[in-house]
Amino acid sequence: MKARIHITLKEGVLDPQGKAIAHALGNLGFSGVEQVRQGKYIEIELAETDEARARASLEAMCQRLLANTVIETYAIDIA
Amino acid sequence: MKARIHITLKEGVLDPQGKAIAHALGNLGFSGVEQVRQGKYIEIELAETDEARARASLEAMCQRLLANTVIETYAIDIA
């Protein structure tokens, strides 16, 4: 079972990496870039075949290792 | 117009960051993690309202700045 996890900074948390990308795009001549936010994207291949158990396990992985829940949120998609 | 870009390592390119995550998950007691690949996720807010022009512009951004096309591929979703 394959899962896709998006980890993004919470709304209102400053994203210096996103700002740096927006600035660099401006320097390259791309106009009309209003906002850039960068997050992480993780693909996990699990041996588990039960979707509910896989989701519970992925939730725990996000809470304990993958996301810093003070400043980040995560979204889990199971394919 | 909001675009979501996923940048991932091409198949066959070694992903040490993904391997480190898989190893750490194993150490935390999560079993059944077969493979982990980490990529980047970028949200870009554009002033452009024409989808075709926005897509062309985002393609150029990926080619010139966001992705290292030697080892990475990118996917653009426009919402």
Backbone of each chain as nested JSON, in Angstrom:
{
  "chains": [
    {"id": "A", "residues": [
      {"number": 1, "name": "MET", "atoms": {"N": [0.846, -1.194, 0.0], "CA": [0.0, 0.0, 0.0], "C": [0.882, 1.245, 0.0]}},
      {"number": 2, "name": "LYS", "atoms": {"N": [0.536, 2.172, -0.877], "CA": [1.373, 3.361, -1.017], "C": [0.668, 4.583, -0.426]}},
      {"number": 3, "name": "ALA", "atoms": {"N": [1.397, 5.333, 0.372], "CA": [0.822, 6.536, 0.967], "C": [1.624, 7.755, 0.557]}},
      {"number": 4, "name": "ARG", "atoms": {"N": [0.915, 8.855, 0.393], "CA": [1.558, 10.128, 0.072], "C": [1.276, 11.096, 1.211]}},
      {"number": 5, "name": "ILE", "atoms": {"N": [2.321, 11.686, 1.728], "CA": [2.162, 12.601, 2.853], "C": [2.689, 13.978, 2.469]}},
      {"number": 6, "name": "HIS", "atoms": {"N": [1.858, 14.983, 2.713], "CA": [2.277, 16.371, 2.498], "C": [2.445, 17.019, 3.859]}},
      {"number": 7, "name": "ILE", "atoms": {"N": [3.586, 17.617, 4.076], "CA": [3.823, 18.326, 5.328], "C": [4.071, 19.786, 4.989]}},
      {"number": 8, "name": "THR", "atoms": {"N": [3.226, 20.643, 5.523], "CA": [3.34, 22.066, 5.187], "C": [3.358, 22.897, 6.471]}},
      {"number": 9, "name": "LEU", "atoms": {"N": [3.947, 24.066, 6.38], "CA": [3.932, 24.978, 7.517], "C": [2.515, 25.468, 7.746]}},
      {"number": 10, "name": "LYS", "atoms": {"N": [2.145, 25.616, 9.013], "CA": [0.818, 26.148, 9.328], "C": [0.684, 27.573, 8.798]}},
      {"number": 11, "name": "GLU", "atoms": {"N": [-0.545, 27.95, 8.521], "CA": [-0.846, 29.328, 8.127], "C": [-0.275, 30.273, 9.181]}},
      {"number": 12, "name": "GLY", "atoms": {"N": [0.37, 31.324, 8.745], "CA": [0.859, 32.314, 9.693], "C": [2.286, 32.058, 10.144]}},
      {"number": 13, "name": "VAL", "atoms": {"N": [2.799, 30.863, 9.889], "CA": [4.197, 30.584, 10.235], "C": [5.07, 31.088, 9.085]}},
      {"number": 14, "name": "LEU", "atoms": {"N": [6.068, 31.869, 9.421], "CA": [6.951, 32.449, 8.412], "C": [7.68, 31.343, 7.643]}},
      {"number": 15, "name": "ASP", "atoms": {"N": [7.724, 31.476, 6.318], "CA": [8.36, 30.469, 5.471], "C": [9.506, 31.112, 4.692]}},
      {"number": 16, "name": "PRO", "atoms": {"N": [10.69, 31.2, 5.308], "CA": [11.809, 31.882, 4.648], "C": [12.24, 31.203, 3.342]}},
      {"number": 17, "name": "GLN", "atoms": {"N": [12.103, 29.876, 3.289], "CA": [12.49, 29.148, 2.083], "C": [11.558, 29.535, 0.926]}},
      {"number": 18, "name": "GLY", "atoms": {"N": [10.259, 29.614, 1.221], "CA": [9.286, 30.046, 0.207], "C": [9.575, 31.456, -0.266]}},
      {"number": 19, "name": "LYS", "atoms": {"N": [9.904, 32.324, 0.69], "CA": [10.222, 33.716, 0.329], "C": [11.468, 33.783, -0.547]}},
      {"number": 20, "name": "ALA", "atoms": {"N": [12.444, 32.946, -0.243], "CA": [13.671, 32.921, -1.047], "C": [13.372, 32.47, -2.476]}},
      {"number": 21, "name": "ILE", "atoms": {"N": [12.492, 31.464, -2.613], "CA": [12.113, 30.997, -3.95], "C": [11.39, 32.112, -4.706]}},
      {"number": 22, "name": "ALA", "atoms": {"N": [10.444, 32.781, -4.035], "CA": [9.685, 33.859, -4.681], "C": [10.635, 34.953, -5.16]}},
      {"number": 23, "name": "HIS", "atoms": {"N": [11.614, 35.283, -4.324], "CA": [12.591, 36.315, -4.648], "C": [13.432, 35.891, -5.854]}},
      {"number": 24, "name": "ALA", "atoms": {"N": [13.888, 34.635, -5.843], "CA": [14.718, 34.119, -6.939], "C": [13.926, 34.097, -8.244]}},
      {"number": 25, "name": "LEU", "atoms": {"N": [12.647, 33.732, -8.172], "CA": [11.814, 33.729, -9.387], "C": [11.686, 35.142, -9.93]}},
      {"number": 26, "name": "GLY", "atoms": {"N": [11.517, 36.108, -9.035], "CA": [11.451, 37.517, -9.456], "C": [12.729, 37.939, -10.159]}},
      {"number": 27, "name": "ASN", "atoms": {"N": [13.878, 37.553, -9.583], "CA": [15.174, 37.888, -10.188], "C": [15.347, 37.256, -11.565]}},
      {"number": 28, "name": "LEU", "atoms": {"N": [14.732, 36.094, -11.771], "CA": [14.828, 35.41, -13.069], "C": [13.853, 36.002, -14.092]}},
      {"number": 29, "name": "GLY", "atoms": {"N": [13.05, 36.965, -13.659], "CA": [12.167, 37.632, -14.616], "C": [10.73, 37.117, -14.607]}},
      {"number": 30, "name": "PHE", "atoms": {"N": [10.417, 36.199, -13.683], "CA": [9.03, 35.73, -13.589], "C": [8.237, 36.752, -12.778]}},
      {"number": 31, "name": "SER", "atoms": {"N": [7.248, 37.366, -13.424], "CA": [6.451, 38.356, -12.711], "C": [5.128, 37.71, -12.293]}},
      {"number": 32, "name": "GLY", "atoms": {"N": [4.429, 38.339, -11.385], "CA": [3.106, 37.844, -10.987], "C": [3.153, 36.68, -10.015]}},
      {"number": 33, "name": "VAL", "atoms": {"N": [4.313, 36.461, -9.38], "CA": [4.389, 35.427, -8.344], "C": [4.006, 36.081, -7.02]}},
      {"number": 34, "name": "GLU", "atoms": {"N": [2.841, 35.73, -6.504], "CA": [2.326, 36.427, -5.333], "C": [2.784, 35.809, -4.02]}},
      {"number": 35, "name": "GLN", "atoms": {"N": [2.795, 34.487, -3.997], "CA": [3.236, 33.84, -2.766], "C": [3.788, 32.462, -3.095]}},
      {"number": 36, "name": "VAL", "atoms": {"N": [4.825, 32.071, -2.367], "CA": [5.367, 30.721, -2.512], "C": [5.504, 30.128, -1.114]}},
      {"number": 37, "name": "ARG", "atoms": {"N": [5.02, 28.9, -0.955], "CA": [5.206, 28.186, 0.316], "C": [5.826, 26.84, -0.024]}},
      {"number": 38, "name": "GLN", "atoms": {"N": [6.863, 26.472, 0.696], "CA": [7.476, 25.17, 0.427], "C": [7.198, 24.192, 1.55]}},
      {"number": 39, "name": "GLY", "atoms": {"N": [6.88, 22.983, 1.165], "CA": [6.65, 21.927, 2.145], "C": [7.41, 20.68, 1.759]}},
      {"number": 40, "name": "LYS", "atoms": {"N": [7.128, 19.605, 2.476], "CA": [7.779, 18.337, 2.184], "C": [6.755, 17.356, 1.639]}},
      {"number": 41, "name": "TYR", "atoms": {"N": [7.231, 16.464, 0.811], "CA": [6.376, 15.448, 0.204], "C": [7.061, 14.111, 0.42]}},
      {"number": 42, "name": "ILE", "atoms": {"N": [6.354, 13.196, 1.058], "CA": [6.961, 11.903, 1.375], "C": [6.079, 10.776, 0.852]}},
      {"number": 43, "name": "GLU", "atoms": {"N": [6.684, 9.86, 0.106], "CA": [5.97, 8.665, -0.357], "C": [6.442, 7.484, 0.477]}},
      {"number": 44, "name": "ILE", "atoms": {"N": [5.494, 6.775, 1.077], "CA": [5.843, 5.618, 1.902], "C": [5.14, 4.376, 1.363]}},
      {"number": 45, "name": "GLU", "atoms": {"N": [5.924, 3.353, 1.146], "CA": [5.394, 2.059, 0.712], "C": [5.297, 1.178, 1.957]}},
      {"number": 46, "name": "LEU", "atoms": {"N": [4.053, 0.753, 2.254], "CA": [3.824, -0.043, 3.461], "C": [3.449, -1.48, 3.11]}},
      {"number": 47, "name": "ALA", "atoms": {"N": [3.846, -2.41, 3.967], "CA": [3.462, -3.809, 3.79], "C": [1.993, -4.009, 4.185]}},
      {"number": 48, "name": "GLU", "atoms": {"N": [1.511, -3.175, 5.117], "CA": [0.123, -3.247, 5.613], "C": [-0.888, -3.166, 4.458]}},
      {"number": 49, "name": "THR", "atoms": {"N": [-1.907, -4.006, 4.501], "CA": [-2.911, -3.975, 3.432], "C": [-4.256, -3.419, 3.908]}},
      {"number": 50, "name": "ASP", "atoms": {"N": [-4.44, -3.319, 5.22], "CA": [-5.693, -2.773, 5.757], "C": [-5.59, -1.248, 5.811]}},
      {"number": 51, "name": "GLU", "atoms": {"N": [-6.512, -0.557, 5.149], "CA": [-6.381, 0.892, 5.03], "C": [-6.471, 1.609, 6.376]}},
      {"number": 52, "name": "ALA", "atoms": {"N": [-7.405, 1.17, 7.225], "CA": [-7.578, 1.842, 8.517], "C": [-6.316, 1.709, 9.371]}},
      {"number": 53, "name": "ARG", "atoms": {"N": [-5.751, 0.486, 9.376], "CA": [-4.539, 0.298, 10.181], "C": [-3.357, 1.062, 9.595]}},
      {"number": 54, "name": "ALA", "atoms": {"N": [-3.283, 1.098, 8.25], "CA": [-2.207, 1.855, 7.597], "C": [-2.318, 3.333, 7.966]}},
      {"number": 55, "name": "ARG", "atoms": {"N": [-3.563, 3.845, 7.942], "CA": [-3.751, 5.269, 8.246], "C": [-3.366, 5.582, 9.692]}},
      {"number": 56, "name": "ALA", "atoms": {"N": [-3.741, 4.703, 10.604], "CA": [-3.397, 4.905, 12.018], "C": [-1.881, 4.916, 12.192]}},
      {"number": 57, "name": "SER", "atoms": {"N": [-1.214, 3.99, 11.482], "CA": [0.234, 3.906, 11.577], "C": [0.897, 5.161, 10.995]}},
      {"number": 58, "name": "LEU", "atoms": {"N": [0.368, 5.632, 9.86], "CA": [0.93, 6.832, 9.227], "C": [0.703, 8.068, 10.094]}},
      {"number": 59, "name": "GLU", "atoms": {"N": [-0.46, 8.148, 10.741], "CA": [-0.736, 9.252, 11.682], "C": [0.335, 9.293, 12.767]}},
      {"number": 60, "name": "ALA", "atoms": {"N": [0.612, 8.104, 13.318], "CA": [1.615, 8.012, 14.387], "C": [2.996, 8.404, 13.869]}},
      {"number": 61, "name": "MET", "atoms": {"N": [3.322, 7.986, 12.639], "CA": [4.631, 8.36, 12.053], "C": [4.758, 9.873, 11.922]}},
      {"number": 62, "name": "CYS", "atoms": {"N": [3.665, 10.514, 11.473], "CA": [3.688, 11.972, 11.314], "C": [3.866, 12.658, 12.659]}},
      {"number": 63, "name": "GLN", "atoms": {"N": [3.099, 12.174, 13.655], "CA": [3.152, 12.797, 14.984], "C": [4.533, 12.624, 15.623]}},
      {"number": 64, "name": "ARG", "atoms": {"N": [5.119, 11.439, 15.45], "CA": [6.332, 11.134, 16.201], "C": [7.612, 11.482, 15.472]}},
      {"number": 65, "name": "LEU", "atoms": {"N": [7.593, 11.511, 14.137], "CA": [8.858, 11.736, 13.433], "C": [8.759, 12.751, 12.295]}},
      {"number": 66, "name": "LEU", "atoms": {"N": [7.759, 12.579, 11.424], "CA": [7.821, 13.283, 10.148], "C": [7.5, 14.772, 10.241]}},
      {"number": 67, "name": "ALA", "atoms": {"N": [6.499, 15.107, 11.044], "CA": [6.086, 16.514, 11.112], "C": [6.413, 17.111, 12.472]}},
      {"number": 68, "name": "ASN", "atoms": {"N": [6.745, 18.383, 12.488], "CA": [6.869, 19.128, 13.743], "C": [5.512, 19.796, 13.943]}},
      {"number": 69, "name": "THR", "atoms": {"N": [4.658, 19.161, 14.759], "CA": [3.25, 19.601, 14.816], "C": [3.06, 20.954, 15.498]}},
      {"number": 70, "name": "VAL", "atoms": {"N": [4.129, 21.493, 16.072], "CA": [4.016, 22.848, 16.627], "C": [3.831, 23.858, 15.486]}},
      {"number": 71, "name": "ILE", "atoms": {"N": [4.583, 23.654, 14.41], "CA": [4.531, 24.631, 13.315], "C": [4.054, 24.035, 11.987]}},
      {"number": 72, "name": "GLU", "atoms": {"N": [3.903, 22.711, 11.928], "CA": [3.547, 22.092, 10.648], "C": [2.242, 21.296, 10.742]}},
      {"number": 73, "name": "THR", "atoms": {"N": [1.552, 21.193, 9.617], "CA": [0.403, 20.293, 9.52], "C": [0.743, 19.231, 8.482]}},
      {"number": 74, "name": "TYR", "atoms": {"N": [0.006, 18.135, 8.533], "CA": [0.26, 17.081, 7.556], "C": [-1.048, 16.571, 6.989]}},
      {"number": 75, "name": "ALA", "atoms": {"N": [-0.964, 16.033, 5.766], "CA": [-2.124, 15.426, 5.118], "C": [-1.679, 14.086, 4.571]}},
      {"number": 76, "name": "ILE", "atoms": {"N": [-2.487, 13.06, 4.824], "CA": [-2.149, 11.697, 4.405], "C": [-3.113, 11.251, 3.311]}},
      {"number": 77, "name": "ASP", "atoms": {"N": [-2.585, 10.836, 2.164], "CA": [-3.403, 10.252, 1.095], "C": [-2.957, 8.817, 0.903]}},
      {"number": 78, "name": "ILE", "atoms": {"N": [-3.909, 7.915, 0.913], "CA": [-3.563, 6.512, 0.689], "C": [-4.091, 6.088, -0.674]}},
      {"number": 79, "name": "ALA", "atoms": {"N": [-3.183, 5.554, -1.489], "CA": [-3.583, 5.162, -2.852], "C": [-3.814, 3.663, -2.906]}}
    ]},
    {"id": "B", "residues": [
      {"number": 1, "name": "MET", "atoms": {"N": [-4.433, 32.483, -9.134], "CA": [-4.421, 31.073, -9.474], "C": [-3.363, 30.35, -8.646]}},
      {"number": 2, "name": "LYS", "atoms": {"N": [-3.784, 29.214, -8.088], "CA": [-2.869, 28.516, -7.192], "C": [-2.352, 27.247, -7.866]}},
      {"number": 3, "name": "ALA", "atoms": {"N": [-1.057, 27.039, -7.797], "CA": [-0.462, 25.843, -8.391], "C": [0.265, 25.05, -7.314]}},
      {"number": 4, "name": "ARG", "atoms": {"N": [0.208, 23.72, -7.482], "CA": [0.926, 22.83, -6.564], "C": [1.947, 22.061, -7.392]}},
      {"number": 5, "name": "ILE", "atoms": {"N": [3.177, 22.097, -6.953], "CA": [4.249, 21.433, -7.696], "C": [4.894, 20.369, -6.808]}},
      {"number": 6, "name": "HIS", "atoms": {"N": [5.002, 19.175, -7.357], "CA": [5.712, 18.098, -6.667], "C": [7.015, 17.846, -7.398]}},
      {"number": 7, "name": "ILE", "atoms": {"N": [8.1, 17.862, -6.671], "CA": [9.4, 17.575, -7.269], "C": [9.957, 16.332, -6.583]}},
      {"number": 8, "name": "THR", "atoms": {"N": [10.185, 15.313, -7.373], "CA": [10.657, 14.047, -6.794], "C": [11.897, 13.567, -7.545]}},
      {"number": 9, "name": "LEU", "atoms": {"N": [12.693, 12.768, -6.868], "CA": [13.856, 12.177, -7.512], "C": [13.381, 11.171, -8.55]}},
      {"number": 10, "name": "LYS", "atoms": {"N": [14.078, 11.114, -9.671], "CA": [13.739, 10.135, -10.698], "C": [13.923, 8.726, -10.156]}},
      {"number": 11, "name": "GLU", "atoms": {"N": [13.154, 7.797, -10.726], "CA": [13.316, 6.383, -10.384], "C": [14.777, 5.99, -10.582]}},
      {"number": 12, "name": "GLY", "atoms": {"N": [15.309, 5.273, -9.635], "CA": [16.672, 4.787, -9.78], "C": [17.723, 5.711, -9.192]}},
      {"number": 13, "name": "VAL", "atoms": {"N": [17.329, 6.955, -8.876], "CA": [18.271, 7.864, -8.224], "C": [18.23, 7.58, -6.725]}},
      {"number": 14, "name": "LEU", "atoms": {"N": [19.389, 7.396, -6.142], "CA": [19.473, 7.081, -4.718], "C": [18.905, 8.222, -3.886]}},
      {"number": 15, "name": "ASP", "atoms": {"N": [18.088, 7.891, -2.874], "CA": [17.454, 8.9, -2.03], "C": [17.888, 8.682, -0.577]}},
      {"number": 16, "name": "PRO", "atoms": {"N": [19.053, 9.242, -0.195], "CA": [19.562, 9.001, 1.159], "C": [18.623, 9.542, 2.245]}},
      {"number": 17, "name": "GLN", "atoms": {"N": [17.933, 10.652, 1.948], "CA": [17.017, 11.233, 2.929], "C": [15.854, 10.267, 3.194]}},
      {"number": 18, "name": "GLY", "atoms": {"N": [15.328, 9.684, 2.114], "CA": [14.26, 8.704, 2.259], "C": [14.725, 7.483, 3.048]}},
      {"number": 19, "name": "LYS", "atoms": {"N": [15.944, 7.039, 2.76], "CA": [16.493, 5.881, 3.484], "C": [16.65, 6.203, 4.966]}},
      {"number": 20, "name": "ALA", "atoms": {"N": [17.068, 7.432, 5.266], "CA": [17.237, 7.839, 6.666], "C": [15.888, 7.829, 7.385]}},
      {"number": 21, "name": "ILE", "atoms": {"N": [14.849, 8.296, 6.702], "CA": [13.512, 8.297, 7.311], "C": [13.057, 6.862, 7.564]}},
      {"number": 22, "name": "ALA", "atoms": {"N": [13.253, 5.984, 6.573], "CA": [12.835, 4.585, 6.716], "C": [13.552, 3.938, 7.906]}},
      {"number": 23, "name": "HIS", "atoms": {"N": [14.843, 4.242, 8.03], "CA": [15.643, 3.693, 9.123], "C": [15.138, 4.208, 10.47]}},
      {"number": 24, "name": "ALA", "atoms": {"N": [14.858, 5.513, 10.533], "CA": [14.385, 6.116, 11.783], "C": [13.024, 5.553, 12.174]}},
      {"number": 25, "name": "LEU", "atoms": {"N": [12.157, 5.334, 11.188], "CA": [10.839, 4.75, 11.477], "C": [11.007, 3.333, 12.037]}},
      {"number": 26, "name": "GLY", "atoms": {"N": [11.941, 2.584, 11.464], "CA": [12.226, 1.246, 11.975], "C": [12.695, 1.298, 13.429]}},
      {"number": 27, "name": "ASN", "atoms": {"N": [13.589, 2.25, 13.732], "CA": [14.089, 2.399, 15.101], "C": [12.983, 2.769, 16.082]}},
      {"number": 28, "name": "LEU", "atoms": {"N": [11.966, 3.487, 15.594], "CA": [10.848, 3.893, 16.459], "C": [9.834, 2.758, 16.631]}},
      {"number": 29, "name": "GLY", "atoms": {"N": [10.072, 1.647, 15.962], "CA": [9.194, 0.499, 16.143], "C": [8.13, 0.32, 15.072]}},
      {"number": 30, "name": "PHE", "atoms": {"N": [8.175, 1.159, 14.035], "CA": [7.209, 0.981, 12.954], "C": [7.732, -0.109, 12.023]}},
      {"number": 31, "name": "SER", "atoms": {"N": [6.992, -1.183, 11.923], "CA": [7.418, -2.268, 11.053], "C": [6.633, -2.192, 9.741]}},
      {"number": 32, "name": "GLY", "atoms": {"N": [7.119, -2.895, 8.751], "CA": [6.381, -2.946, 7.484], "C": [6.577, -1.737, 6.595]}},
      {"number": 33, "name": "VAL", "atoms": {"N": [7.589, -0.913, 6.889], "CA": [7.892, 0.22, 6.013], "C": [8.846, -0.28, 4.938]}},
      {"number": 34, "name": "GLU", "atoms": {"N": [8.355, -0.375, 3.714], "CA": [9.156, -1.001, 2.663], "C": [10.047, -0.008, 1.929]}},
      {"number": 35, "name": "GLN", "atoms": {"N": [9.511, 1.153, 1.66], "CA": [10.321, 2.155, 0.965], "C": [9.822, 3.54, 1.321]}},
      {"number": 36, "name": "VAL", "atoms": {"N": [10.74, 4.479, 1.431], "CA": [10.38, 5.879, 1.658], "C": [11.145, 6.723, 0.651]}},
      {"number": 37, "name": "ARG", "atoms": {"N": [10.437, 7.622, -0.008], "CA": [11.101, 8.567, -0.917], "C": [10.646, 9.961, -0.502]}},
      {"number": 38, "name": "GLN", "atoms": {"N": [11.595, 10.866, -0.398], "CA": [11.21, 12.231, -0.031], "C": [11.374, 13.172, -1.206]}},
      {"number": 39, "name": "GLY", "atoms": {"N": [10.39, 14.018, -1.385], "CA": [10.455, 15.032, -2.424], "C": [10.102, 16.392, -1.868]}},
      {"number": 40, "name": "LYS", "atoms": {"N": [9.967, 17.353, -2.764], "CA": [9.607, 18.704, -2.354], "C": [8.196, 19.022, -2.836]}},
      {"number": 41, "name": "TYR", "atoms": {"N": [7.525, 19.86, -2.093], "CA": [6.167, 20.264, -2.423], "C": [6.141, 21.79, -2.364]}},
      {"number": 42, "name": "ILE", "atoms": {"N": [5.762, 22.41, -3.454], "CA": [5.776, 23.872, -3.512], "C": [4.406, 24.376, -3.944]}},
      {"number": 43, "name": "GLU", "atoms": {"N": [3.865, 25.311, -3.186], "CA": [2.613, 25.971, -3.564], "C": [2.943, 27.368, -4.056]}},
      {"number": 44, "name": "ILE", "atoms": {"N": [2.474, 27.691, -5.255], "CA": [2.738, 29.016, -5.817], "C": [1.425, 29.699, -6.141]}},
      {"number": 45, "name": "GLU", "atoms": {"N": [1.294, 30.907, -5.64], "CA": [0.12, 31.728, -5.931], "C": [0.516, 32.691, -7.051]}},
      {"number": 46, "name": "LEU", "atoms": {"N": [-0.196, 32.576, -8.187], "CA": [0.144, 33.403, -9.348], "C": [-0.934, 34.439, -9.626]}},
      {"number": 47, "name": "ALA", "atoms": {"N": [-0.522, 35.597, -10.145], "CA": [-1.487, 36.632, -10.535], "C": [-2.164, 36.246, -11.851]}},
      {"number": 48, "name": "GLU", "atoms": {"N": [-1.461, 35.47, -12.674], "CA": [-1.974, 35.029, -13.984], "C": [-3.321, 34.302, -13.836]}},
      {"number": 49, "name": "THR", "atoms": {"N": [-4.276, 34.608, -14.72], "CA": [-5.577, 33.949, -14.64], "C": [-5.799, 32.959, -15.787]}},
      {"number": 50, "name": "ASP", "atoms": {"N": [-4.961, 33.034, -16.831], "CA": [-5.104, 32.115, -17.964], "C": [-4.345, 30.822, -17.646]}},
      {"number": 51, "name": "GLU", "atoms": {"N": [-5.046, 29.689, -17.674], "CA": [-4.416, 28.458, -17.227], "C": [-3.246, 28.025, -18.109]}},
      {"number": 52, "name": "ALA", "atoms": {"N": [-3.406, 28.17, -19.426], "CA": [-2.34, 27.747, -20.338], "C": [-1.069, 28.564, -20.122]}},
      {"number": 53, "name": "ARG", "atoms": {"N": [-1.266, 29.891, -19.949], "CA": [-0.085, 30.733, -19.732], "C": [0.547, 30.459, -18.372]}},
      {"number": 54, "name": "ALA", "atoms": {"N": [-0.309, 30.215, -17.371], "CA": [0.21, 29.892, -16.033], "C": [1.037, 28.61, -16.097]}},
      {"number": 55, "name": "ARG", "atoms": {"N": [0.52, 27.614, -16.82], "CA": [1.226, 26.338, -16.903], "C": [2.577, 26.493, -17.615]}},
      {"number": 56, "name": "ALA", "atoms": {"N": [2.58, 27.278, -18.688], "CA": [3.836, 27.512, -19.415], "C": [4.856, 28.191, -18.505]}},
      {"number": 57, "name": "SER", "atoms": {"N": [4.369, 29.15, -17.73], "CA": [5.248, 29.874, -16.828], "C": [5.789, 28.948, -15.731]}},
      {"number": 58, "name": "LEU", "atoms": {"N": [4.921, 28.1, -15.188], "CA": [5.343, 27.169, -14.134], "C": [6.34, 26.138, -14.665]}},
      {"number": 59, "name": "GLU", "atoms": {"N": [6.118, 25.681, -15.905], "CA": [7.07, 24.771, -16.559], "C": [8.456, 25.414, -16.598]}},
      {"number": 60, "name": "ALA", "atoms": {"N": [8.479, 26.671, -17.017], "CA": [9.758, 27.382, -17.118], "C": [10.401, 27.533, -15.741]}},
      {"number": 61, "name": "MET", "atoms": {"N": [9.574, 27.822, -14.72], "CA": [10.109, 27.962, -13.346], "C": [10.754, 26.658, -12.883]}},
      {"number": 62, "name": "CYS", "atoms": {"N": [10.082, 25.526, -13.187], "CA": [10.62, 24.221, -12.785], "C": [11.939, 23.946, -13.493]}},
      {"number": 63, "name": "GLN", "atoms": {"N": [11.952, 24.223, -14.8], "CA": [13.158, 23.952, -15.598], "C": [14.334, 24.814, -15.151]}},
      {"number": 64, "name": "ARG", "atoms": {"N": [14.05, 26.083, -14.847], "CA": [15.141, 27.019, -14.597], "C": [15.552, 27.128, -13.142]}},
      {"number": 65, "name": "LEU", "atoms": {"N": [14.647, 26.858, -12.223], "CA": [15.006, 27.064, -10.816], "C": [14.612, 25.927, -9.886]}},
      {"number": 66, "name": "LEU", "atoms": {"N": [13.361, 25.477, -9.978], "CA": [12.836, 24.637, -8.897], "C": [13.358, 23.206, -8.91]}},
      {"number": 67, "name": "ALA", "atoms": {"N": [13.471, 22.624, -10.105], "CA": [13.893, 21.22, -10.176], "C": [15.273, 21.101, -10.803]}},
      {"number": 68, "name": "ASN", "atoms": {"N": [16.018, 20.124, -10.35], "CA": [17.264, 19.755, -11.016], "C": [16.886, 18.608, -11.956]}},
      {"number": 69, "name": "THR", "atoms": {"N": [16.659, 18.968, -13.229], "CA": [16.064, 17.986, -14.145], "C": [17.0, 16.835, -14.517]}},
      {"number": 70, "name": "VAL", "atoms": {"N": [18.252, 16.919, -14.095], "CA": [19.158, 15.782, -14.312], "C": [18.714, 14.596, -13.445]}},
      {"number": 71, "name": "ILE", "atoms": {"N": [18.334, 14.904, -12.215], "CA": [17.981, 13.819, -11.289], "C": [16.535, 13.887, -10.787]}},
      {"number": 72, "name": "GLU", "atoms": {"N": [15.832, 14.973, -11.088], "CA": [14.478, 15.129, -10.541], "C": [13.429, 15.283, -11.646]}},
      {"number": 73, "name": "THR", "atoms": {"N": [12.205, 14.849, -11.319], "CA": [11.074, 15.134, -12.199], "C": [10.101, 16.021, -11.433]}},
      {"number": 74, "name": "TYR", "atoms": {"N": [9.223, 16.688, -12.17], "CA": [8.25, 17.548, -11.489], "C": [6.865, 17.321, -12.075]}},
      {"number": 75, "name": "ALA", "atoms": {"N": [5.863, 17.588, -11.258], "CA": [4.471, 17.498, -11.696], "C": [3.769, 18.772, -11.257]}},
      {"number": 76, "name": "ILE", "atoms": {"N": [3.023, 19.365, -12.171], "CA": [2.345, 20.638, -11.891], "C": [0.836, 20.403, -11.858]}},
      {"number": 77, "name": "ASP", "atoms": {"N": [0.198, 20.795, -10.76], "CA": [-1.271, 20.751, -10.663], "C": [-1.761, 22.178, -10.492]}},
      {"number": 78, "name": "ILE", "atoms": {"N": [-2.697, 22.554, -11.316], "CA": [-3.259, 23.909, -11.184], "C": [-4.679, 23.803, -10.649]}},
      {"number": 79, "name": "ALA", "atoms": {"N": [-4.938, 24.524, -9.55], "CA": [-6.281, 24.458, -8.931], "C": [-7.085, 25.703, -9.328]}}
    ]}
  ]
}
